[in-house]
Amino acid sequence: MTKRAILAPLLILLGVYLLLNQGGSVGAGSIFATFWPTMFVIPLGLFFHWMYFSLVGRKGIGLLIPGGILFVAGVVSQIATLFDSWDKMWPGFILAVAAGLFEFYWFGSRNKWLLIPINILTVLSLLFFVVFSIGPVLNHLSVVQPVIAVLLVLGGAWLILGQKKQS
Protein backbone atom coordinates (compact mmCIF):
# COMPACT_ATOMS: atom_id res chain seq x y z
CA MET A 1 0.00 0.00 0.00
CA THR A 2 1.45 3.33 -0.99
CA LYS A 3 1.47 6.57 0.93
CA ARG A 4 -0.87 7.97 -1.71
CA ALA A 5 -3.52 5.37 -0.98
CA ILE A 6 -3.54 6.39 2.67
CA LEU A 7 -3.08 10.13 2.25
CA ALA A 8 -5.72 10.67 -0.47
CA PRO A 9 -8.81 9.58 1.57
CA LEU A 10 -7.53 11.50 4.59
CA LEU A 11 -7.18 14.69 2.56
CA ILE A 12 -10.66 14.20 1.07
CA LEU A 13 -12.21 13.67 4.51
CA LEU A 14 -10.42 16.68 5.94
CA GLY A 15 -11.61 18.80 3.01
CA VAL A 16 -15.20 17.64 3.47
CA TYR A 17 -14.95 18.38 7.18
CA LEU A 18 -13.71 21.90 6.52
CA LEU A 19 -16.53 22.47 4.02
CA LEU A 20 -19.16 21.24 6.49
CA ASN A 21 -17.63 23.07 9.46
CA GLN A 22 -17.35 26.57 8.03
CA GLY A 23 -17.00 29.10 10.78
CA GLY A 24 -16.43 26.47 13.48
CA SER A 25 -13.27 25.85 15.40
CA VAL A 26 -10.78 23.38 13.96
CA GLY A 27 -8.48 21.55 16.31
CA ALA A 28 -7.21 18.10 17.09
CA GLY A 29 -10.10 17.48 19.49
CA SER A 30 -12.82 18.46 17.04
CA ILE A 31 -11.24 16.44 14.24
CA PHE A 32 -10.90 13.42 16.56
CA ALA A 33 -14.51 13.82 17.75
CA THR A 34 -15.77 13.98 14.18
CA PHE A 35 -13.65 11.30 12.50
CA TRP A 36 -13.17 8.67 15.23
CA PRO A 37 -15.00 6.00 13.17
CA THR A 38 -12.76 6.67 10.18
CA MET A 39 -9.62 6.57 12.32
CA PHE A 40 -10.38 3.47 14.38
CA VAL A 41 -13.49 1.43 13.55
CA ILE A 42 -13.37 1.34 9.73
CA PRO A 43 -9.62 0.53 9.57
CA LEU A 44 -10.13 -2.31 12.05
CA GLY A 45 -12.89 -3.75 9.86
CA LEU A 46 -10.63 -3.41 6.81
CA PHE A 47 -7.82 -5.07 8.76
CA PHE A 48 -9.97 -8.16 9.35
CA HIS A 49 -10.80 -8.27 5.64
CA TRP A 50 -7.15 -7.87 4.71
CA MET A 51 -6.22 -10.71 7.06
CA TYR A 52 -8.79 -13.00 5.43
CA PHE A 53 -8.07 -12.12 1.82
CA SER A 54 -4.27 -11.78 2.08
CA LEU A 55 -2.96 -13.82 5.01
CA VAL A 56 -5.04 -16.77 6.15
CA GLY A 57 -7.37 -17.37 3.21
CA ARG A 58 -10.22 -19.86 3.46
CA LYS A 59 -8.98 -21.16 6.80
CA GLY A 60 -9.92 -17.94 8.58
CA ILE A 61 -13.46 -17.46 7.29
CA GLY A 62 -14.58 -16.32 10.75
CA LEU A 63 -12.58 -13.11 10.32
CA LEU A 64 -15.22 -11.82 7.92
CA ILE A 65 -17.95 -11.63 10.57
CA PRO A 66 -16.25 -9.03 12.80
CA GLY A 67 -14.73 -7.41 9.70
CA GLY A 68 -18.12 -6.84 8.12
CA ILE A 69 -19.72 -5.74 11.37
CA LEU A 70 -16.97 -3.25 12.17
CA PHE A 71 -16.81 -1.84 8.66
CA VAL A 72 -20.56 -1.23 8.33
CA ALA A 73 -20.83 0.01 11.93
CA GLY A 74 -17.96 2.40 11.21
CA VAL A 75 -19.64 3.77 8.09
CA VAL A 76 -22.95 4.16 9.96
CA SER A 77 -21.17 5.90 12.86
CA GLN A 78 -19.29 8.22 10.51
CA ILE A 79 -22.48 9.27 8.70
CA ALA A 80 -24.30 9.74 12.01
CA THR A 81 -21.42 11.80 13.41
CA LEU A 82 -21.07 14.01 10.35
CA PHE A 83 -24.76 14.79 10.04
CA ASP A 84 -25.72 14.47 13.73
CA SER A 85 -28.34 11.89 12.83
CA TRP A 86 -27.91 9.20 15.48
CA ASP A 87 -31.67 9.08 15.98
CA LYS A 88 -32.15 7.99 12.36
CA MET A 89 -29.00 5.92 11.78
CA TRP A 90 -29.16 3.47 14.68
CA PRO A 91 -30.80 0.70 12.58
CA GLY A 92 -27.52 0.59 10.68
CA PHE A 93 -26.02 -1.30 13.61
CA ILE A 94 -28.55 -4.10 13.07
CA LEU A 95 -27.65 -4.03 9.38
CA ALA A 96 -23.96 -4.29 10.34
CA VAL A 97 -24.56 -7.68 11.95
CA ALA A 98 -26.47 -8.83 8.85
CA ALA A 99 -23.58 -7.67 6.64
CA GLY A 100 -21.01 -9.58 8.69
CA LEU A 101 -23.10 -12.74 8.59
CA PHE A 102 -23.71 -12.30 4.85
CA GLU A 103 -19.97 -12.11 4.17
CA PHE A 104 -19.55 -15.29 6.20
CA TYR A 105 -22.28 -16.91 4.09
CA TRP A 106 -21.01 -15.59 0.74
CA PHE A 107 -17.35 -16.51 1.14
CA GLY A 108 -17.96 -19.57 3.31
CA SER A 109 -19.71 -22.84 2.69
CA ARG A 110 -23.01 -21.15 1.71
CA ASN A 111 -25.03 -22.74 4.49
CA LYS A 112 -28.61 -21.89 3.50
CA TRP A 113 -29.74 -21.77 7.14
CA LEU A 114 -27.56 -18.73 7.68
CA LEU A 115 -29.85 -16.79 5.33
CA ILE A 116 -32.65 -16.87 7.92
CA PRO A 117 -30.97 -14.56 10.48
CA ILE A 118 -29.43 -12.50 7.67
CA ASN A 119 -32.85 -11.82 6.13
CA ILE A 120 -34.54 -11.20 9.48
CA LEU A 121 -31.88 -8.68 10.52
CA THR A 122 -31.88 -6.97 7.12
CA VAL A 123 -35.66 -6.61 6.97
CA LEU A 124 -35.79 -5.44 10.59
CA SER A 125 -33.11 -2.84 9.93
CA LEU A 126 -34.78 -1.55 6.76
CA LEU A 127 -38.14 -1.45 8.52
CA PHE A 128 -36.69 0.65 11.35
CA PHE A 129 -34.94 2.92 8.83
CA VAL A 130 -38.26 3.55 7.08
CA VAL A 131 -40.28 3.99 10.29
CA PHE A 132 -37.84 6.40 11.91
CA SER A 133 -37.14 8.33 8.72
CA ILE A 134 -40.70 8.82 7.49
CA GLY A 135 -41.53 11.35 10.24
CA PRO A 136 -38.80 13.84 9.31
CA VAL A 137 -39.58 13.39 5.61
CA LEU A 138 -43.26 14.10 6.20
CA ASN A 139 -42.38 17.13 8.33
CA HIS A 140 -40.47 18.56 5.38
CA LEU A 141 -43.48 17.89 3.19
CA SER A 142 -45.87 19.77 5.51
CA VAL A 143 -45.83 22.71 3.12
CA VAL A 144 -47.37 20.60 0.37
CA GLN A 145 -49.58 18.57 2.71
CA PRO A 146 -52.85 20.19 1.55
CA VAL A 147 -51.98 19.43 -2.07
CA ILE A 148 -51.18 15.81 -1.22
CA ALA A 149 -54.44 15.54 0.76
CA VAL A 150 -56.49 16.84 -2.17
CA LEU A 151 -54.72 14.47 -4.58
CA LEU A 152 -55.41 11.52 -2.28
CA VAL A 153 -59.10 12.44 -1.99
CA LEU A 154 -59.39 12.86 -5.76
CA GLY A 155 -57.57 9.59 -6.37
CA GLY A 156 -59.89 7.72 -4.01
CA ALA A 157 -62.97 9.31 -5.56
CA TRP A 158 -61.73 8.41 -9.04
CA LEU A 159 -61.24 4.78 -7.95
CA ILE A 160 -64.77 4.65 -6.54
CA LEU A 161 -66.61 6.56 -9.25
CA GLY A 162 -64.43 5.71 -12.27
CA GLN A 163 -65.68 3.55 -15.09
CA LYS A 164 -65.46 -0.14 -14.52
CA LYS A 165 -64.03 -2.22 -17.32
CA GLN A 166 -66.34 -4.81 -18.71
CA SER A 167 -64.88 -8.24 -18.95
N, C-alpha and C positions, 0 to 999 in steps of 0.2 A: 504494500500500500504506500503510495507516495504522499509527500507532504501536501501536494495539491488536493488530493482526495479528502484530506482531513480539513485543510484550511478553507476550501471553497464553501462547504455547507456552513461553517462557522461564520464566515464573512456574510453570507446570505442571511443567516438568522440574526446577526447583529444589525445588519441594515434594515431588516423588517422591524426589529425591535425599536430602532431609532425612528423609523417612520411612524410606528404606532404610538410611540411615547414622546411625541413632540411637545416640548414645553415642560416635561417632567425631568426629575433629576436622574442622572446616569452615574452609577457607581457600581463597585463590585457587588455590593449587597443587593441592589435592585436587579442586576443582571443575573445573579445567582438565584434570586427569588423567582425570576421569570423563566429561566431556562434550566431549572434543576432536572426536569424529565429528560431534556436533550443531553445534559451532561452526564447523567448517571443511569437512568432507567433504560432508555433506548439503547445506549451502547452495551449494556449488560445483556439485553435481549439479542442484539446482534452478535455478541460474543458467544452466546450459546449456539446460535446458528452457525457461526464460523467454526466452532468446535465440531459440530456434527458434519458439516459439509467438507471441511478441510482436514480434520485430525482423525476422528474416530470412525467416521463413516457409518455404515448400517448397524454397527455394534452398539452405538450410542443413541439409538432412536429416541430414548427418553429425554434427551437434551432439548428436543423440539417443543415439548410441552411448556417448560418454564421460559424458553426462548420466545415462543409465540405470545404467551401471556404477558411477559415483560415488555415486548415490543409494542403490542397493541395498547397495553395500559399506559406506556410512556407516551404514545401518540395522543391518546385520549387526554392524559394529564396535561400535555403541552398545549393542546387546543383549549382545554378548560382554563388553563392558567393565562394564556394570551388574551382570551376573550371574556374572562371572568364569568364562565358559564358552567360552573360546577353543578348547578341545579338541573341543567339539561343534559350534561355529558355523563352523569354517573352510570347510565345503562351500558356505557362502553366498557366498563369493568366486567360486566357479565359477558359481553361479546369477546373480551380478551380471553376468557377461559375457553369459550367455544373455538376461538382461533387456534389456541394452543393444542386443544384436542383434535381439531381438524388437521393440523400439520402432522400430528402423530398418526392419524388415520391415513392421510394422503401418502406420506413417505414410509409408512410402516407396512404391516401385513394386510391392510384394508379390511379389518374386522368390521363387518356390517353392523354389529351391535353397538359399536362406538358412535354410529350416526344418530342413535336415539338421544343421548345427552347433548350431542352437538346441535341437533335440530331444536331441541327443547330450549337450550340456552340462547340460540340465535333468535328464535321466534320471540322468546321472552324479552330479550334485549331490544329487538326492533319494536315490539309492542310498547315497552316503556319509553323508547325514544319518541314514538308517535304521540303517546298519551301526554307526556310532559312537554312536548314541543308544540302541540296544537293550540294550547292556551295563548302563548305569546304570539303565535302566528295570527290567531283570530283577533287578538288585541290590536295588532297592526292593521287588520282589515276593518276595524270598527268604523272607519270613515266611510267605507263603501257598504256597510252592513245593510242600510235600507235598500240599496240597489239589489244586493244579493237576496234579501227577503222578498222583494217584489218578483224577482226572477224565479225564485222557488215556488211562490204562490202561482204564478203564471204557468210554470212547468207542470205543477200538479193539476191545475185546472185543465190544461191542454190534454194531459193523460186521461182525465176523467171524461171530458166532453169531446175529445177528438174522435174522428171517424174510425170506426172499427173496420178492419179488413175482413172481407168475406172470403171464407175458405171454400 
